[in-house]
Amino acid sequence: MAKLEYSVYVAPSKLVASDDFPPGEDREMWSPTASTLIHGERDAVLVDPLMTKDESRALAAWVVATGKNVTAIFVTHAHGDHFFGAPAVLERFPDAKVVAAPGVAARMDAQYGPRWLDGFWHPRFPGQISGQRVTAEPLTDGLLELEGEQLRAIELGHTDTDGTSALHVPSTGLVVAGDAVYGDVNLYLAEAKGNGRQEWLDALDTIERLQPGAVVAGHKRDGDADSPENIGKTRRYIEDFSAAVEKAHNFTDLYEAMVAVYPGRVNRAVIWHSAKAFLA
């Protein structure tokens, strides 16, 4: 039996149709987004099949070029940028099943409702999202098998949205963390008001207890290492944001404080929208 391996495809930043820019910016770009292929000798599980029709078709072509057969598509959390692209992958791998942890599967349909699809996704990415809706089979036992190895869905609760998860490969020490862990990209904290930030910190503790050897972040720079150190870096970012919230007089203060601490992270628009969610 071949040892399981993994490869990461990072969809590059893409233009967002928006007119709400941070100071000094004249456009908004969506954060680069990771999709992970966990594979054995023949078969594979694809984690988070991206969002737009174009990027998911490119992802599907990349998977086909590996020669692996996708048996399952795992969705880490119910944000459309991580699963709207599943139809393009299913066109190439029609026997694959879409699966998710129960808490994720229960929330995916809301992304197709008027608040999110019509109120958020379509205005920002007009004509770019598939009209085919995706549902996921809930993994009630949390287990997914790949060539005789067990992959485990780890339910995390709130991270950058409610009811999120990660996928753990115990035999190799890999954790595909979805948006529970970020690479060198600004964190989306707009849904983390109230106790959300503490719950996210608790989720990071859960991932850390798995003692992973590699952690794939949901948003990362292409080519960056999948280092477990990103767990601690994500934790520090949340703590820094919480401290800045306490000191800021308004959302502009909060935005500027975070840019000062993290001047090189990708996508300042995410800080801008998070700051407005807290202090607008």
C-alpha positions as CSV (number, residue, x, y, z in Angstrom):
1,M,0.0,0.0,0.0
2,A,1.5,3.3,-1.1
3,K,1.9,6.1,1.5
4,L,-0.6,8.9,1.1
5,E,0.8,12.1,-0.3
6,Y,-0.6,15.6,-1.0
7,S,-0.3,18.4,-3.5
8,V,-1.7,21.9,-3.2
9,Y,-3.2,24.1,-6.0
10,V,-3.5,27.8,-5.2
11,A,-5.9,29.8,-7.2
12,P,-4.5,33.3,-7.6
13,S,-6.1,36.5,-6.4
14,K,-9.0,37.7,-8.6
15,L,-10.7,41.0,-9.0
16,V,-13.8,41.7,-6.9
17,A,-16.5,44.0,-8.3
18,S,-16.6,46.5,-5.5
19,D,-16.4,50.2,-4.8
20,D,-15.6,50.0,-1.1
21,F,-11.9,50.2,-0.9
22,P,-9.4,50.8,2.0
23,P,-7.6,54.1,2.1
24,G,-5.1,54.4,-0.8
25,E,-6.5,51.4,-2.7
26,D,-8.4,51.6,-6.0
27,R,-9.5,48.0,-6.4
28,E,-10.2,44.9,-4.4
29,M,-8.8,41.5,-5.0
30,W,-10.0,38.2,-3.5
31,S,-7.4,36.3,-1.4
32,P,-5.5,33.4,-3.1
33,T,-7.3,30.2,-2.2
34,A,-5.9,26.7,-1.7
35,S,-7.3,23.4,-2.8
36,T,-5.6,20.2,-1.6
37,L,-5.3,16.8,-3.4
38,I,-4.6,14.0,-1.0
39,H,-3.7,10.9,-3.0
40,G,-2.5,7.4,-3.0
41,E,-1.3,5.2,-5.8
42,R,-4.6,5.5,-7.8
43,D,-7.3,7.4,-6.0
44,A,-7.5,10.8,-4.4
45,V,-9.6,13.1,-2.2
46,L,-9.9,16.7,-3.2
47,V,-10.4,19.3,-0.4
48,D,-12.2,22.6,-1.2
49,P,-12.9,22.8,-5.0
50,L,-12.7,26.7,-5.1
51,M,-15.3,29.1,-6.3
52,T,-15.5,30.5,-9.9
53,K,-16.1,28.5,-13.0
54,D,-12.8,29.4,-14.5
55,E,-10.6,28.6,-11.5
56,S,-12.4,25.4,-10.8
57,R,-12.1,24.2,-14.4
58,A,-8.3,25.0,-14.2
59,L,-8.2,23.0,-10.9
60,A,-10.0,20.1,-12.5
61,A,-7.6,20.1,-15.4
62,W,-4.7,20.1,-12.9
63,V,-6.1,17.1,-11.1
64,V,-6.7,15.2,-14.3
65,A,-3.0,15.8,-15.2
66,T,-1.9,14.0,-12.0
67,G,-3.5,10.8,-13.3
68,K,-5.3,10.3,-10.0
69,N,-9.0,9.4,-9.7
70,V,-11.0,11.6,-7.4
71,T,-13.3,9.5,-5.3
72,A,-14.5,12.3,-2.9
73,I,-14.6,16.0,-2.6
74,F,-14.3,17.2,1.0
75,V,-15.6,20.7,2.0
76,T,-14.0,22.2,5.1
77,H,-16.5,25.0,5.7
78,A,-19.6,26.6,4.3
79,H,-18.2,29.6,2.5
80,G,-18.9,29.6,-1.2
81,D,-15.4,30.4,-2.2
82,H,-14.4,26.9,-1.1
83,F,-17.2,24.8,-2.7
84,F,-19.1,26.7,-5.5
85,G,-16.5,25.2,-7.9
86,A,-17.4,21.6,-7.3
87,P,-19.5,21.2,-10.5
88,A,-16.5,21.6,-12.7
89,V,-14.6,18.9,-10.8
90,L,-17.7,16.6,-10.9
91,E,-17.8,17.0,-14.7
92,R,-14.3,15.4,-14.9
93,F,-15.0,12.9,-12.0
94,P,-18.7,12.1,-12.1
95,D,-18.5,9.2,-9.6
96,A,-16.9,11.4,-6.9
97,K,-19.1,12.2,-3.9
98,V,-19.2,15.5,-2.1
99,V,-18.8,15.1,1.6
100,A,-18.4,17.3,4.7
101,A,-18.6,17.2,8.5
102,P,-22.3,17.4,9.6
103,G,-22.0,20.9,10.8
104,V,-20.6,22.0,7.4
105,A,-23.1,20.1,5.3
106,A,-26.0,21.6,7.2
107,R,-24.8,25.2,6.5
108,M,-23.9,24.9,2.8
109,D,-27.4,25.5,1.4
110,A,-27.5,28.9,3.1
111,Q,-24.8,30.1,0.7
112,Y,-27.3,29.7,-2.2
113,G,-29.9,31.8,-0.4
114,P,-30.8,35.4,-1.1
115,R,-28.6,36.8,1.7
116,W,-25.4,35.3,0.4
117,L,-25.7,34.3,-3.2
118,D,-27.7,37.3,-4.3
119,G,-26.5,39.7,-1.7
120,F,-22.8,38.9,-1.6
121,W,-21.4,36.5,-4.1
122,H,-23.2,37.4,-7.4
123,P,-22.6,41.2,-7.0
124,R,-18.9,40.6,-6.4
125,F,-18.4,37.9,-9.1
126,P,-21.1,38.5,-11.7
127,G,-21.5,35.7,-14.2
128,Q,-18.6,33.7,-12.6
129,I,-20.4,31.2,-10.3
130,S,-21.9,28.0,-11.6
131,G,-25.7,27.8,-11.6
132,Q,-25.5,24.2,-10.3
133,R,-26.0,23.8,-6.6
134,V,-23.9,21.6,-4.5
135,T,-25.0,19.6,-1.5
136,A,-22.7,17.4,0.7
137,E,-23.3,14.1,2.3
138,P,-22.6,14.5,6.0
139,L,-19.8,12.2,7.4
140,T,-21.8,11.2,10.5
141,D,-18.8,9.1,11.8
142,G,-16.3,11.7,10.7
143,L,-14.4,9.2,8.6
144,L,-13.4,9.1,4.9
145,E,-11.4,6.2,3.5
146,L,-8.7,6.5,0.8
147,E,-6.8,3.4,-0.3
148,G,-7.2,1.7,3.0
149,E,-6.2,4.7,5.0
150,Q,-8.6,6.7,7.2
151,L,-9.0,10.5,6.9
152,R,-10.7,12.2,9.8
153,A,-13.0,15.2,9.7
154,I,-12.3,17.3,12.8
155,E,-15.2,19.6,13.7
156,L,-13.8,22.9,14.9
157,G,-16.9,25.1,15.6
158,H,-16.5,28.8,14.8
159,T,-13.3,29.9,13.0
160,D,-13.8,32.4,10.2
161,T,-17.5,31.3,10.1
162,D,-19.7,28.9,12.1
163,G,-19.5,25.2,12.0
164,T,-16.1,24.7,10.4
165,S,-13.8,21.7,10.1
166,A,-10.4,20.4,9.1
167,L,-9.4,17.1,7.5
168,H,-6.7,15.1,9.3
169,V,-4.6,12.4,7.8
170,P,-3.3,10.5,10.8
171,S,-0.9,8.3,8.9
172,T,1.1,11.2,7.5
173,G,0.4,14.0,10.1
174,L,-1.2,16.3,7.5
175,V,-4.0,18.7,8.5
176,V,-5.9,20.5,5.7
177,A,-7.2,23.3,7.9
178,G,-9.5,25.3,5.6
179,D,-9.9,28.8,6.9
180,A,-9.1,27.8,10.5
181,V,-5.5,28.6,9.6
182,Y,-4.3,31.3,7.3
183,G,-0.9,31.6,5.6
184,D,0.6,35.1,4.8
185,V,-2.9,36.5,4.1
186,N,-5.0,38.8,6.2
187,L,-7.7,37.0,8.2
188,Y,-11.4,37.4,7.6
189,L,-12.8,38.3,11.0
190,A,-16.1,39.9,9.9
191,E,-18.0,37.0,11.4
192,A,-16.0,36.8,14.6
193,K,-17.8,39.3,16.8
194,G,-18.9,38.4,20.3
195,N,-17.2,35.1,21.3
196,G,-16.1,34.2,17.8
197,R,-12.5,35.1,18.3
198,Q,-12.1,33.0,21.4
199,E,-13.9,30.1,19.7
200,W,-11.4,30.4,16.8
201,L,-8.5,30.4,19.3
202,D,-10.0,27.2,20.9
203,A,-10.2,25.7,17.4
204,L,-6.5,26.4,16.8
205,D,-5.7,24.6,20.1
206,T,-7.7,21.6,18.7
207,I,-5.5,21.5,15.6
208,E,-2.3,22.0,17.6
209,R,-3.2,19.0,19.8
210,L,-3.1,16.8,16.6
211,Q,0.6,17.6,16.5
212,P,0.6,18.0,12.7
213,G,3.7,17.8,10.6
214,A,2.1,19.9,7.8
215,V,-0.8,22.3,7.8
216,V,-2.4,23.6,4.6
217,A,-4.0,27.0,5.1
218,G,-7.2,27.9,3.3
219,H,-5.8,31.1,2.0
220,K,-2.0,31.3,1.4
221,R,0.6,32.5,-1.0
222,D,1.3,30.0,-3.8
223,G,4.5,28.2,-3.0
224,D,4.7,29.0,0.7
225,A,5.5,26.1,3.0
226,D,2.6,24.3,4.7
227,S,4.2,24.9,8.1
228,P,2.5,24.1,11.4
229,E,4.0,27.5,12.5
230,N,1.0,29.1,10.8
231,I,-1.2,27.9,13.6
232,G,0.7,30.2,16.0
233,K,0.8,33.0,13.5
234,T,-2.9,32.8,13.0
235,R,-3.4,32.8,16.8
236,R,-1.2,35.9,17.2
237,Y,-3.1,37.7,14.4
238,I,-6.4,37.2,16.2
239,E,-4.9,38.3,19.5
240,D,-3.4,41.4,17.8
241,F,-6.8,42.2,16.2
242,S,-8.6,41.9,19.6
243,A,-6.1,44.2,21.2
244,A,-6.5,46.7,18.4
245,V,-10.3,46.6,18.7
246,E,-10.0,47.7,22.3
247,K,-7.8,50.7,21.5
248,A,-9.4,51.9,18.2
249,H,-11.9,54.8,18.2
250,N,-13.4,53.8,14.8
251,F,-12.9,51.3,12.0
252,T,-10.3,53.4,10.2
253,D,-8.2,53.4,13.4
254,L,-8.6,49.6,13.6
255,Y,-7.6,49.2,9.9
256,E,-4.5,51.3,10.2
257,A,-3.4,49.6,13.4
258,M,-3.6,46.2,11.8
259,V,-1.8,47.4,8.6
260,A,1.0,48.8,10.8
261,V,1.4,45.4,12.5
262,Y,1.0,43.3,9.3
263,P,2.2,45.6,6.4
264,G,3.2,42.7,4.1
265,R,0.2,40.3,4.4
266,V,-1.9,39.7,1.3
267,N,-5.2,41.5,0.8
268,R,-5.7,44.6,3.0
269,A,-9.4,44.7,1.9
270,V,-10.0,41.8,4.3
271,I,-8.8,44.0,7.2
272,W,-11.0,46.9,6.0
273,H,-14.2,44.8,5.8
274,S,-13.4,43.1,9.2
275,A,-12.8,46.5,10.8
276,K,-16.1,47.8,9.5
277,A,-17.9,44.8,10.8
278,F,-16.6,45.5,14.3
279,L,-16.7,49.3,14.5
280,A,-18.7,50.8,11.6
